[in-house]
């Protein structure tokens, strides 16, 4: 039955992305949103109270519902979830798993529990029914950035922590081997070579750590799948060339699988798995045109009924792209810019504070010299940035610093920022806890 369900999921998900018109997408989302809304009104005391007296009959009126965020979700977890779970018990279970490095198994033999700290350090707990995660092989084959022609898949999966949800991706034609991101690079290359890996899955920061050993890979993987962090276009080109393999990005969050690559390699919002509302910074004006940047992003997970998330505010900044040559009407994400808390606030020439977006700074640094492996930007004063570079050739550090300094000062001046910078060469280690590597650090 699992195989039959996987085939059904693959066919259905591919059909949706390849054949849904804009009207089909809207009709589908409206139907699914209204079904979800009816369910939570009956099964979640939190939502029943929150939405009491608010009439919703279409997507336009759905936009009148209150917005929630991670803090709201955690504060009201016991009444928000529909399985009668208590936050204290679920947290105890998750923390115990973490401390014992025992990431497999189901809570109460039914639920997959994920513990997330995000980049801001704000803890979140996410629960999914086992019946849903057991369908992940089909979802992965349809939306995981792989092709059926790649079967059988032998995946080396590298992340800070593992979970039963990731393990549930395994299937007869999908072999997934996990390694912690704290594993030494040489050991990861050895695993890549000795296990016949044809798919490498890792965050960009980890891939950059492997760059000095890329020539040790005996057989390049068919595909590299990047996730968990922003993959800058410039880094994508460097990594693809070094590993001699195409790189695609998936936009996976604890709140749901937001976007997946198509056959052209472009990132499309998974319109049938999540309902994503994009607004300008004012939170009211919809963002619909290619090239527009969304200052506010609300996600409704259409498939998770255990811990339903409706109009859940993400902290991410994205920019919409042009229609894709693949023909799908699913919206295209041109780039994931970063998170709201990655945006720097620096003084302009008139002294007023202005926003400096992380994608600009990333591009300045990465394109200044191709020997830069990783970087960190810390705003330690209101008008000062401390830039740390991890470079492939430390002996050339002074030369690299001069190039980055010249590029950054020139760009900052051109954009009208009045800012000083200090650049240093230093080895950058990935976090040893479960937190994501954070490239932009704000003034305390």
N, C-alpha and C positions, 0 to 999 in steps of 0.2 A: 504493500500500500504506500510506503514511503517513496518508492521509485515512481509509482504512478502519479503521486501528488507532486513530486519534483518536476516531472515532465509537464504536468498541467501548469505549474507555476511558470516554468520557462516559456511555454507557448503563450500564456496569457500576458506575462510581463513584456515579452518581446512585441506582441501584437499591440499592446497599449502604446508603447513608445514609438513604434514604427508606423502605426496606422491611425491613431487618434487624431482627429482634427481639433482645432481650438474649441469648437462647440462641444465635441465629445469630452474633452478634458474638463470643461466647466460643468457639464451635466454630471459627469462621473463624480467630480469633487463635491458638487452640491448634494448629490444623493448620499455619498459616503459621510459627509459632514453632518447632515441631518440625522442619519442613522446613528452616528456616534453620539450626537447631542441627545437624542432620545434615550440612548443607553445610559449615559452618565447621569441624566436627570433621575433615572430610576435606581441606579446602582451605586452612585457616589454621593454620599451626604454633603460633601464639600461643594460639588458642582450644583447639586440640587438647591442649596442655599444661595450660592453665588449667582445663579441664573434665575432665581425665583422672580416671577412677574415679568420677565423679558421674553417677548414673543419673537421667535426666529422662524422664518419660513423660506429663506433663500440665503445666498452668500452675502448679499448686500446687508441684510438685517443681522447676519452672523457677525458682521464687523462691529456691531454695537455691543457685543459681549465684552466683559472686562478682560484685561490682559493679566496673565500670571507670569512669574519668573521662578528661578531656582529656589530663591528664599521662600517664596509663597508655597511652592511644592513641598519643601522640607518642613516648613512650619505646620502644614496641614496634611502631611503624608497619611496619617492614620485614617482620616475621613475622605481623602482624595482617592486612594486606591480602592478597587472594587472587590478585593479578595479578603478583606478583614485583617490585613496585615498591620502589625504595629512596628513603628520605626525603630524603637529600642531593640526589639528582637532581631529585626532584619540587619540593623547596623552591627549588633553583636556578632551575628553570623558572618557578615562580610569582613569585619575586622579580624575575626578569628582565622578566616581563610587567608587573609593577607599576611598575618603574622606567621602562620605556619607554611606559607608558600604553597598552599593546597588550593588550587584554583578550580578544580573540577567538582562536579556534583551539583545537585539541585536542592534548593531550600524547600523543606517539607516535601521533598521528592517531586516537586512540580514546577518550581520557579527558578529562573536564572537571575542571579543578583549581581549587579555591577556597582562598584564603588568608584565615584569619579571625584577628582579634586579640581579638574579644569585647570586653566592657566592662572586663575585668580586666587586659587587656594580655597575657594568656597566649596565645601563638600556637598556631593549629591549622591543619592542612592537611586538606582534604576532597576525595576523589576519587570521581567518578561515571562510569559507563560511558556513552559517547555514545549507545548504543542506548536507554538509559533517558531521557536528557535529550531525545532526539528525540520522546519521547512526552509532553513537557510541554504542548504545545498542548491536548491532550485533558484532561489533568489540570487545567490552568488554567481551561478552560471549565467543568469540573465543580466545582472546589474553589477557584477564584481570587477568589471574591467578585463575579463578574460573572454576567450572565444571557444566555442565547442570544438573547433579544430585543434585546440591546445590539449584536449583530453588524451590520455589521463593526466591530471594535474598533480605535480609533486611540488608542493609549496613550502618554502622556508618563510615562516611568519615571525617577524621580529617586532616586539613591542615591550613596553615597560612591564606589563603584567598580562597574564592569560586569564581566560574565563571559560566556563562551560559553554557559553554562547559561541565563542570562537571554535571550540572543539566540535560543536554540532554542525559545523560546515563540512566536517569529514564525511565522506560517502565512498561507495565502491570505486569510483573513478576520481576521487579527490583525496589525496594524501597530504595532510597538513602537519608540519613539524614546527614546534614553537621553540624559540630561543629568546631569552631576555635581552633587552637593549643594553644591559650592562655586561654582556658577554664580550670578551676580548675580540677585536676585529679579526685577528688571525684564526681564531676558533670558528668564527662565522664563515670565513672564506673556506675553511676546511669542511664545514658542514655543507656548504653550497656545492663543493666539488664532490664530496663522497656520497651524497644522498641522491644524486641524479636530479637535482632541483631544476625545474624549468620555469617556475614562477617565484620571484622574490618579492615579498611584501614587507615594507619597512617605512618608517617616517623619514622625511628628508634629512633631518639632523643625523640619523643613523647612517643613511646612505653616504653622507659626506664623510663620516668617520671611516668608511670603507674605501674611499677614493685612493689613498696611497697604495692599497693592495689590489686594486682593480685588475692589474695585469696578471695577478696570480690565479684568476678565475679560468679554469680549464675550458669550460664550455659556457658561453654567455646564456643567461636565461632567455626564454622566448619573450618574456614580458616582465617589467618591474611595475609594481603597483604601490603608489605612494598614498599615505593617509595620515590622519591624526594631527598634521601640521600643514601650514601653507607651503605649497610648492611654487616658488617663484619661477617665471618663465626662463630666466637666465640660468638658474640652477638646473632646471629640467634639461636644458640643452647640454650643459656640462656633464651631468650625470649620465645622460643617454649616450653621449660620445665615449665616456670613460668605460662604461659597462657594456658597450656595444649591444644595447637592447633598447627597444621602445619603452617609454615611461608614460603611464597614465595615472591620473589622480582620481581617487574617490573621496567624496565629502561625507564622511561618516561621523556622527556625533552620538553621544549617549542618548540623545533625544530622538534619534532615528537616522536612517540612511537618507541624507538630504539630496545628494546628487551623485550620478554615476556617468562614466564616459561612454560615448557611443563608438561606432566603428571608425569614425573619423578622429577619435581621441578627444573630442570636446565634451565638456562637463555639462550634463543636462539635469535640471531638477527632476527628481522622481515624483512627478505630479500625481501618480496613482498610489504612492506610499505615504506622502506627506502633502499637506496643503500649506503652501508658503505664501504669506502676505508680506509684501515689501513696501516700505514707505520712505519718504525723505525724512530728514532729521526731525522735522516737526511732528512726526508720527501720524500725520493725517493725509498728506499728499501721496497717492500711490506712485510707485516706481514701476514703469512699464516699458520704457524705451531702451534699446541697446546703448551702452555707454553710460547709462545712469547708475549712480552709486546709491545703494540703499543705506540709509542711516538708521533704519529700524527694521528688524526682521522677526516676524511672528510665525511659529511653526505649530501646526496641528498634526499630530501623528495619527494617521488613519487606520493603523493596524493593531496597535497595542491597547487592549481592553483592560488589562490588569492595572496598569498605572497610566490612565489616559492623560494626555497632555493636549490641551486645547488653547489656542492663542497664547502659546508659550513663547516668551521673549528670549531670543538668542542674543548673544553679545557679539555676533559676527558681523563683519562688513563685507558685502559682496557687490560686484558690478555685473550688470547684465550684458550679454554678448549678442552679436548678430545671429539671425537664423542660420542653422547649421546645414551644410551640404548633404548631411545624411537624410534630410527630409523630415525629421521628427519635429513636431510642434511643441514638445516639452521645452520649456524655457532654458536658454543657454546661460551659464555663468562664465563670463569672460575671465574673471579672476576673483579669487577669495583674497580680499585685501588684508584681512587680519581681524582683530577684535577691537571693540570700542576702547578697551583699556590699553591697546597698543598705540593709539593715536597720541602723538606728542603735542604739547601746548607750548609754543615758543614765542618770544616777543618779536613783533615786526619792527620795521624801521620807525614807526610812530610810537612804539612802546606797548601797543595793545597786543594781547596774547592771541595767537592764531594757531589753527590746527595744522599739523604736519602728518600726513598719512604714512603708515609704515611701508606701503609698497614702493613709495618714492625713495625712501631712505635705503631700502633693501636693494633697489635697482642701482642706486649710486655706488653702493659698496661692492656689490657682486661684479658689476661691469668694470670697476676700476682696475682689477687685476685678477687673472684666472688662477692665481695661486692661493686665493682666499678660500679656505675650507668651511669655516663657520665664523659667525660674528655675534656680537651683543652690543646693544645701544642703551646706555643708561643716562637718563636725565637726572643728574645729581645736584644741579642748581637750575634756577628758572631760565637762565640763558646759557647753559653749558651742557654739552653732551660728552660723555666718556664712551669712546668706541673701542671695544676689544676685538681683536682679530686673531683667529686661529689659522695659521698659514701652513701650507705644505712645505715651504722652504724657509725656516726661521732665519737662516743666514742672510736672506734677502729682505729681512724685516724692515730695515730703514727705507729701502727703496719702495716697498709696498706701502708703508705708512705715508710717504711723500705723495704717492699717486692717489691714495684714498683721500688724504687731506686736501689736495688740490681739487679733486672732483667735488667733494662735499662742500667746501667753502664756496666754490664757484656756483654750485647749484643753490645753496642756501641764500647767497646774495641775489641770485637771479630771481628767486621767489620772494625776495623782500624780507628774509628773516635776519634778525640781529642776534647772532648766536656764536659762541666760542666752542671749539671742539678740541678734545685731547684724544689721541689714538695710541693704543698700546698693543703689543704682541703678547699673547698669552694662550696657553693651552686651555681649551674650553671643554669641561667634562659635562656629560649629560647628568641630569638629576638622578640621584640614587634612590629617591623615594618614587612614589607613583605620579608625581606631578609632571606635566609636560615641560619641555625646554622652552623657556621664555626669552625671546630675542630682544624685546623692548621692555625696559624697566623704568617706571616713573619716579619722579621726584617724591620722596617720602614726606 
